[in-house]
Every structure is written in structure tokens, then in C-alpha cells.
């Protein structure tokens, strides 16, 4: 993605300055949201730091003298029961039969995500050797720490359903993450559901699980090391549920 931006990558490193950075920032803001620019910013700024400290190619980090885009609001989108029903139906997934098509497996992955709060990549990479009676083991996660995820009765049912599906001999769900992404988008658009990303299932799952688990247990299950991120980004309880607790 960076290499496609010729206005940036054609600049010799020793010539790179704040004018190039600010122009890159403004171009990206026409295409993506401020939070995306901030994530890309962190990658490039870090690369410049290495170029200064280790390679001696730069004397000053050009990202330091440029205003970073303001942080956007965290997503708060949650799925409704109606949307979940429509998505699973449109995928061809059914509780009473094994998901024998690739598209129907997306429905199984969706429901499994809602039960476990696992990321899509973690679910799609799950192998049978890491499935245990009460939990699944994730040797590779986003934060580089292995973790174990407990399974609800519904999650166990879905895994049991996958055991006899052709094409799922190694990977539990027989899907690569990019397959899941493309198929989920098609299913979502077919259902005419707006502003929904698959990753929103993680927020939905954690908000539901918060009714049963305290915040430390929730963090242990989700793999969050920073409780502030867990609370501000992924935990979005409905105010009515909090009122019922009171």
C-alpha cells in the first residue's frame, strides 16, 4: 500500500522532510479515516526512527514536526439479533445440518465469534490439535502472546458440527481469513446491512460476555493487556441492561 504512493516513496530518504509528510497525510485523509492514518503514521514514524538511530540516514524525524490527525471516535457498532439471524440465514448456515459449503461456514464463523470474542484471523487459523474439551488454544495472537479461550455450550456445539465437514480436516472451519472477509462482505451486502464490519462481532461478544464475567476475566478471555482499550473500544453495554442490574 505504501509502495503505491509514488509521491512519497520516490523521495530519497535523505531528502524526506515535513512537507512530504504533511502532503502524504492530506492525501490519505481523502481516502481513509483519521484513525487509519494514525496507524499508518506510527509505522512510518517508527521506520524513520530506525533510520536515525541505527542507519544514520536521517538526522531529524520528519514526522515529529507535523500535526497528527485528531483521533476519531471509537466504533460502537453492535449487532442486533435480527441482523445475526439474517446474516446466518443468507450464508446458508443451519443449526441442524453441517455447513458443507464455504459460504455456510462463514455463518458458523460468525456465530463462533459471537460466542468466543475471538478475532477472525484467530478463528480461521484454528486447527484441531488446539481444540480441547473446554477451551481452544491460540498459539499465535495479535499481541504475540498465546492464550486459551473458554468455550460456551454453543461454541462447543459449533465445533462438534464442524468435525465431519469435508475440507475441514486441518483447519476447524476450513477457511482462510481473506476468503472469510470477501464472503462476509457479499453476505452483508445481500442482507442490505449498513456500516457493519466483521470485527464488530468482537465488541458484541465482549458486551454480552460482560453480563457473566468481570472485567479481569473478560480481559483474560479476549487477550487485552490494556484495560483502557477493552473498556473504551470493545465494551459497549446497552444502557437498559445496566439499568436492569441496578
C-alpha positions in Angstrom: 0.0 0.0 0.0 2.8 2.4 0.8 4.6 1.5 -2.4 1.7 2.6 -4.4 2.0 6.2 -3.1 4.7 7.3 -5.6 4.7 10.8 -4.3 6.1 9.5 -1.1 8.2 6.5 -2.0 10.0 8.2 -4.8 11.5 10.7 -2.4 15.1 9.9 -1.4 15.3 9.3 2.4 17.9 12.0 2.9 15.5 14.5 1.3 12.5 13.5 3.3 11.1 16.4 5.3 7.9 17.7 6.9 6.5 18.9 3.6 6.4 15.3 2.2 4.8 14.0 5.4 2.1 16.7 5.5 1.3 16.1 1.9 1.1 12.3 2.5 -1.2 12.9 5.5 -3.6 15.1 3.5 -3.7 12.6 0.6 -4.5 9.7 2.9 -7.2 11.7 4.7 -9.1 11.9 1.4 -9.2 8.1 1.3 -9.3 6.7 4.8 -10.4 7.7 8.3 -8.1 9.7 10.7 -7.6 6.6 12.9 -6.3 4.7 9.9 -3.9 7.5 9.0 -2.7 7.5 12.7 -1.9 3.7 12.5 0.0 4.1 9.2 1.7 7.2 10.7 3.0 5.1 13.5 4.6 2.6 11.1 6.3 5.2 9.0 7.4 7.3 12.0 8.9 4.2 13.6 10.8 3.4 10.4 12.2 6.9 10.4 13.4 6.5 14.0 15.3 3.4 13.0 16.8 5.3 10.0 18.0 7.9 12.5 19.3 5.7 15.3 20.6 2.6 13.6 21.3 3.5 9.9 22.2 7.2 10.3 20.3 8.0 7.1 18.3 10.8 8.8 19.1 13.4 11.4 15.6 14.5 12.2 12.4 12.5 12.2 10.1 14.4 9.7 7.0 13.1 11.4 7.8 15.0 14.6 7.2 18.4 13.2 3.8 17.6 11.5 0.4 17.7 13.2 -1.0 14.2 13.5 -4.7 13.8 12.6 -7.0 14.0 15.6 -8.1 10.7 16.9 -11.6 9.7 15.7 -14.3 8.3 17.8 -14.1 4.7 18.6 -16.6 2.4 16.9 -19.6 1.5 19.0 -21.5 -0.6 16.4 -23.2 -3.7 17.8 -25.1 -6.4 16.0 -28.8 -6.9 16.6 -30.5 -10.3 16.9 -32.3 -9.6 13.7 -29.0 -8.9 11.8 -27.4 -12.1 13.2 -30.5 -14.1 12.0 -30.4 -12.5 8.5 -26.6 -13.0 8.1 -26.6 -16.6 9.1 -29.7 -17.4 7.0 -28.2 -15.7 4.0 -25.0 -17.6 4.5 -26.9 -20.9 4.2 -25.9 -21.9 7.7 -28.3 -24.1 9.7 -28.2 -25.5 13.2 -29.5 -28.9 12.2 -27.0 -29.7 9.4 -23.3 -29.5 8.8 -22.1 -26.4 6.9 -20.9 -28.2 3.8 -20.4 -25.1 1.6 -17.7 -22.4 2.1 -20.3 -19.7 2.4 -22.2 -21.5 5.1 -19.0 -21.9 7.1 -18.9 -18.1 7.2 -22.2 -18.3 9.1 -20.6 -20.8 11.5 -17.5 -18.5 12.0 -19.8 -15.6 12.7 -21.7 -17.4 15.4 -18.5 -18.8 16.9 -17.0 -15.2 17.0 -20.1 -14.1 19.0 -19.6 -16.9 21.5 -15.8 -16.5 22.0 -14.9 -12.9 21.1 -12.1 -14.3 19.0 -10.7 -12.3 16.1 -11.5 -13.6 12.6 -7.9 -14.4 11.9 -7.7 -16.5 15.1 -10.8 -18.4 14.3 -9.8 -19.1 10.7 -6.3 -20.3 11.8 -7.7 -22.6 14.5 -6.6 -26.2 14.0 -8.0 -29.4 15.5 -4.8 -30.1 17.5 -5.6 -26.9 19.6 -9.2 -27.8 20.3 -9.8 -29.2 23.8 -12.8 -30.3 25.8 -13.5 -26.9 27.4 -11.3 -24.5 25.6 -9.2 -23.7 22.4 -5.6 -22.8 22.5 -4.3 -19.9 20.4 -0.5 -20.2 19.9 -0.3 -17.1 17.7 -2.3 -13.9 18.5 -2.2 -10.3 17.5 -0.2 -9.2 20.7 2.2 -12.2 20.3 1.1 -13.9 23.5 -0.5 -17.3 23.3 -3.9 -17.6 25.1 -6.6 -20.1 25.9 -10.2 -19.2 25.2 -13.0 -21.0 27.2 -15.9 -22.4 25.2 -19.6 -21.9 25.9 -22.1 -24.7 25.2 -23.0 -23.1 21.9 -19.3 -22.8 20.9 -18.8 -26.5 21.6 -21.9 -27.3 19.5 -20.5 -25.4 16.5 -17.1 -27.1 16.8 -18.8 -30.5 17.0 -20.8 -29.6 13.9 -17.6 -29.0 12.0 -15.9 -32.4 12.7 -17.5 -34.2 9.8 -17.3 -31.4 7.2 -15.3 -32.2 4.1 -12.4 -29.7 3.7 -12.1 -29.1 7.5 -9.6 -31.9 8.2 -6.9 -29.5 9.4 -8.5 -26.1 9.9 -11.6 -26.3 12.1 -13.6 -24.1 9.8 -11.8 -24.8 6.5 -11.5 -21.1 5.6 -8.7 -18.7 5.0 -9.2 -15.3 6.5 -9.3 -13.5 3.2 -12.0 -15.9 2.0 -14.0 -15.2 5.1 -13.6 -11.4 4.5 -14.7 -11.5 0.9 -17.7 -13.8 1.5 -18.8 -11.9 4.6 -19.0 -8.7 2.7 -21.1 -10.3 0.0 -23.5 -11.8 2.6 -23.7 -8.5 4.5 -24.4 -6.5 1.3 -27.0 -9.1 0.2 -28.8 -8.5 3.5 -28.6 -4.7 3.0 -26.9 -4.3 6.4 -25.1 -1.0 6.6 -21.9 0.1 8.5 -21.1 -3.4 9.8 -17.6 -4.9 9.9 -16.9 -8.5 10.9 -14.7 -7.2 13.7 -17.8 -5.7 15.3 -18.6 -9.2 16.4 -15.8 -8.8 19.0 -17.4 -5.8 20.6 -20.8 -7.6 20.5 -19.4 -10.7 22.1 -17.5 -8.9 24.8 -20.5 -6.8 25.7 -22.6 -9.9 26.0 -20.0 -11.8 28.0 -19.7 -8.8 30.4 -23.0 -10.0 31.9 -21.3 -13.2 33.1 -17.6 -12.2 33.5 -16.0 -9.4 35.5 -13.5 -7.1 33.7 -10.4 -9.1 34.6 -12.0 -12.3 33.4 -13.1 -10.5 30.2 -9.6 -9.3 29.6 -8.2 -12.8 30.1 -10.6 -14.2 27.6 -10.1 -11.5 25.0 -6.3 -11.2 25.4 -6.4 -7.4 26.1 -3.3 -6.2 28.0 -4.6 -2.7 28.3 -7.9 -2.5 30.1 -8.5 1.1 28.8 -8.7 -0.3 25.3 -11.1 -3.0 26.4 -13.4 -0.6 28.1 -13.3 2.3 25.6 -13.3 0.3 22.3 -14.8 -3.1 22.8 -17.1 -3.0 25.7 -20.4 -1.3 24.7 -23.2 -2.3 27.1 -26.7 -1.3 26.4 -27.9 1.3 28.9 -31.1 -0.7 29.5 -29.0 -3.7 30.6 -27.1 -1.6 33.2 -30.4 -0.2 34.4 -31.8 -3.7 34.9 -28.7 -4.6 37.0 -29.4 -1.6 39.3 
